Amino acid sequence: MKKILFVDFEKCVGCRTCETACSLYHEDMCRSAVSRIQVLKWESEGIDLPTVCQQCERPMCLEVCPVGAPYRDQATGAMMIDYDKCLGCRMCMAGCPFGAIVWDDYDHKVKKCDLCEGDPKCVRYCQPKAIDYVRFSQAVLAKKRAIGERYSEYLKKFAEEATGAKRA
């Protein structure tokens, strides 16, 4: 069954350890600019959002590539890049709705998450556990549970306010 990286941005503390682990694994050096996972920061909102390839069922990177360089790895389900075919045109970057493909100015290649051959390093080293590697169905269930919990909190607050208004 297909597994994906599931990101809980509410747990992310913005440490960028995921970027470091990724670049060390893939590049043998700390180069967060070419990490396959990028932490987007909204300082004014206090939000850190790890952004990574969603391994789409119908990947736009493949749809827009003029030479069909992206392909799906059968073992992990990850979308990969065939560098023998890749022209370096960056159309895949433009086509990705998540902005999850980066350009390496040093290697002159696009880089994207390959799920580290089924053992994502970003997951292993994320101390706050903001990133997990789970079956897609688990990710959907976790999102539903989180929405349910927020809704429940809202209803409790509403009930408390309504009860307080009746007493007054």
BATORLUM-897912 format. One record per residue: chain; y, z, x of N, C-alpha, C in turn. Coordinates in steps of 0.2 Angstrom, whole numbers. Layout:
// residues N
   ch     nc2     nc3     nc1    cac2    cac3    cac1     cc2     cc3     cc1
    A       Y       Z       X       Y       Z       X       Y       Z       X
...
END
This chain:
// residues 168
   ch     nc2     nc3     nc1    cac2    cac3    cac1     cc2     cc3     cc1
    A      -6       0       4       0       0       0       6       0       4
    A      11      -4       2      17      -4       6      21       2       7
    A      23       3      13      27       9      15      34       7      17
    A      39      11      15      46      10      17      49      16      20
    A      55      15      23      59      20      25      63      23      19
    A      63      29      17      66      32      12      72      36      15
    A      78      35      13      84      39      16      87      43      10
    A      87      50      12      91      54       8      97      56      11
    A     103      53       9     109      53      13     112      60      12
    A     110      64       7     112      71       6     110      75      11
    A     104      74      15     102      78      20     104      76      27
    A     107      70      27     110      67      34     116      71      36
    A     115      73      42     121      77      45     125      73      50
    A     123      67      51     127      62      55     126      63      63
    A     121      66      65     119      67      72     118      61      76
    A     115      56      72     114      49      75     108      50      80
    A     104      55      79      97      55      83      93      49      81
    A      93      47      75      89      41      73      91      35      77
    A      97      34      78     100      28      81      97      29      89
    A      98      35      92      96      36      99      88      34      99
    A      84      37      95      77      37      95      75      29      95
    A      78      26      90      77      19      89      79      14      95
    A      84      15      98      87      11     104      82      13     110
    A      81      19     111      76      21     116      69      18     116
    A      67      18     110      60      15     109      60       7     110
    A      65       4     107      66      -3     107      69      -6     113
    A      74      -3     116      78      -5     122      77      -2     128
    A      73       4     128      73       8     134      79      11     137
    A      84      11     132      91      14     134      94      16     128
    A      99      21     128     103      23     122     109      17     121
    A     108      13     116     112       8     114     113       8     107
    A     116      13     104     116      13      97     119       7      93
    A     123       3      97     125      -3      94     120      -8      92
    A     114      -7      95     109     -12      93     103      -8      90
    A     104      -2      88      99       2      85      97      -2      78
    A      91      -2      77      89      -5      70      91      -1      64
    A      93       5      65      96      10      60     103      12      62
    A     107      11      57     114      12      59     117      18      54
    A     120      23      57     123      28      52     130      26      51
    A     131      25      45     138      23      42     141      30      40
    A     148      31      43     151      37      42     157      36      37
    A     158      40      32     164      40      28     167      47      29
    A     171      48      34     174      54      36     178      58      30
    A     182      54      27     186      57      21     181      59      16
    A     175      57      15     171      59       9     166      64      12
    A     165      64      19     160      69      21     153      66      20
    A     152      60      20     146      56      19     144      53      25
    A     137      54      27     134      50      33     128      46      29
    A     128      40      30     123      36      27     119      32      32
    A     113      34      33     108      30      38     107      23      34
    A     108      17      37     107      11      34     101       7      38
    A      96       5      35      91       2      38      88      -4      33
    A      84      -8      36      81     -14      32      77     -11      27
    A      77     -13      21      73     -11      15      67     -15      14
    A      65     -19      19      59     -23      19      58     -26      12
    A      63     -29      10      63     -32       3      57     -36       1
    A      55     -36      -5      50     -40      -8      52     -47      -8
    A      58     -49      -9      60     -56      -9      66     -56      -4
    A      65     -56       3      70     -55       8      75     -60       8
    A      81     -59       8      87     -64       8      87     -66      15
    A      86     -62      20      86     -64      27      81     -71      28
    A      76     -71      25      71     -76      25      74     -82      21
    A      77     -80      15      79     -86      10      85     -90      14
    A      89     -87      18      95     -90      21      94     -93      28
    A      88     -91      31      87     -93      38      85    -101      37
    A      88    -105      41      87    -112      41      80    -114      44
    A      77    -110      48      71    -112      52      65    -107      50
    A      66    -102      46      61     -98      44      59     -93      49
    A      63     -91      53      62     -86      58      59     -79      56
    A      62     -76      50      59     -70      48      52     -71      45
    A      48     -66      46      41     -67      43      39     -60      42
    A      34     -59      37      32     -52      36      25     -50      40
    A      26     -45      43      20     -42      47      15     -40      42
    A       9     -43      43       3     -41      38       1     -34      38
    A       1     -31      44      -1     -24      45       3     -19      42
    A      10     -20      44      15     -15      42      19     -16      36
    A      19     -23      34      24     -25      29      31     -26      31
    A      32     -25      37      39     -26      40      41     -33      40
    A      47     -34      39      50     -41      40      52     -41      48
    A      49     -46      51      50     -47      58      54     -53      60
    A      56     -54      66      59     -60      68      55     -64      73
    A      54     -70      72      50     -75      77      56     -78      81
    A      56     -75      87      62     -77      92      61     -84      95
    A      55     -86      94      53     -93      96      57     -98      92
    A      57     -96      85      60    -100      80      68     -99      79
    A      70     -93      81      77     -91      79      82     -94      83
    A      87     -97      80      92    -101      83      98     -96      85
    A      98     -90      82     104     -86      84     110     -87      80
    A     109     -91      74     114     -93      70     117     -87      66
    A     114     -81      65     116     -75      61     116     -76      54
    A     113     -81      51     113     -82      44     110     -76      41
    A     105     -74      44     101     -68      41     105     -62      40
    A     110     -61      45     115     -55      45     119     -56      39
    A     122     -62      38     126     -63      32     122     -63      25
    A     116     -64      25     112     -64      19     109     -57      17
    A     109     -53      22     106     -46      21     111     -42      16
    A     109     -40      10     114     -37       6     115     -29       8
    A     111     -27      13     112     -20      15     115     -20      22
    A     117     -25      25     120     -25      32     115     -22      37
    A     109     -23      36     104     -20      40     102     -24      46
    A     105     -29      48     103     -33      54     109     -33      58
    A     107     -32      65     113     -31      70     112     -37      75
    A     118     -38      78     118     -44      83     118     -40      90
    A     114     -42      95     114     -39     102     118     -44     106
    A     124     -42     108     128     -47     112     125     -48     119
    A     121     -43     121     118     -43     128     112     -48     128
    A     108     -47     123     102     -52     123     103     -58     119
    A     109     -58     115     110     -64     111     105     -65     106
    A     103     -60     102      98     -60      97     100     -55      91
    A      97     -57      86      97     -52      80      92     -47      81
    A      93     -41      78      89     -36      79      88     -32      72
    A      82     -31      70      81     -27      63      75     -23      64
    A      75     -18      59      70     -13      59      63     -17      58
    A      58     -15      62      51     -17      62      46     -12      61
    A      49      -6      58      45       0      57      41       3      63
    A      43       1      69      40       3      75      32       3      74
    A      30      -3      72      22      -4      71      19       2      67
    A      23       4      62      20       9      57      21      16      59
    A      25      17      64      26      24      67      34      25      68
    A      38      24      63      45      24      64      48      30      68
    A      51      29      74      53      34      78      59      38      75
    A      63      34      70      69      38      67      66      43      63
    A      61      42      60      58      48      55      55      53      59
    A      52      52      65      49      57      69      54      62      72
    A      60      59      74      65      63      77      71      66      73
    A      71      64      66      76      66      62      75      73      60
    A      78      78      63      77      85      62      79      87      54
    A      84      85      51      86      87      44      81      84      39
    A      76      79      42      72      76      37      75      71      32
    A      81      68      34      84      64      30      81      57      29
    A      76      55      33      73      49      33      65      51      33
    A      62      47      28      54      48      28      51      41      27
    A      45      41      29      41      34      29      36      35      23
    A      37      32      18      33      34      12      31      27       8
    A      26      28       4      24      23       0      30      21      -5
    A      31      15      -7      37      13     -11      37      18     -18
    A      31      19     -21      30      23     -27      33      30     -26
    A      32      33     -20      34      39     -19      42      40     -18
    A      44      34     -15      52      34     -15      55      34     -22
    A      52      30     -26      55      29     -33      54      36     -36
    A      49      39     -36      48      46     -39      53      51     -36
    A      54      51     -30      59      55     -27      66      54     -30
    A      68      48     -30      74      46     -33      75      48     -40
    A      69      47     -44      69      50     -51      70      57     -52
    A      66      61     -47      67      68     -47      74      70     -46
    A      77      67     -41      84      69     -39      88      68     -44
    A      88      63     -48      92      61     -53      91      66     -59
    A      85      68     -60      83      73     -65      86      80     -64
    A      85      82     -57      88      88     -55      96      88     -56
    A      99      83     -54     106      83     -55     108      83     -63
    A     104      79     -67     106      79     -74     104      86     -77
    A      99      89     -75      98      96     -77     103     101     -75
    A     106     101     -69     112     105     -67     118     104     -72
    A     119      97     -73     124      95     -77     124      98     -84
    A     118      98     -87     116     101     -94     117     108     -94
    A     115     112     -89     116     119     -88     123     121     -88
    A     127     117     -84     134     119     -84     137     117     -90
    A     135     112     -94     138     110    -100     137     116    -105
    A     130     118    -105     128     123    -110     132     130    -109
    A     133     131    -102     136     138    -101     144     137    -103
    A     147     131    -102     154     130    -104     154     131    -112
    A     149     128    -115     149     127    -122     148     135    -125
    A     144     138    -122     142     145    -124     148     150    -123
    A     152     149    -117     158     153    -116     163     151    -121
    A     164     145    -123     169     143    -127     168     146    -134
    A     162     147    -136     160     150    -143     162     157    -143
    A     161     160    -137     162     168    -137     170     169    -137
    A     174     164    -135     181     166    -134     184     165    -141
END
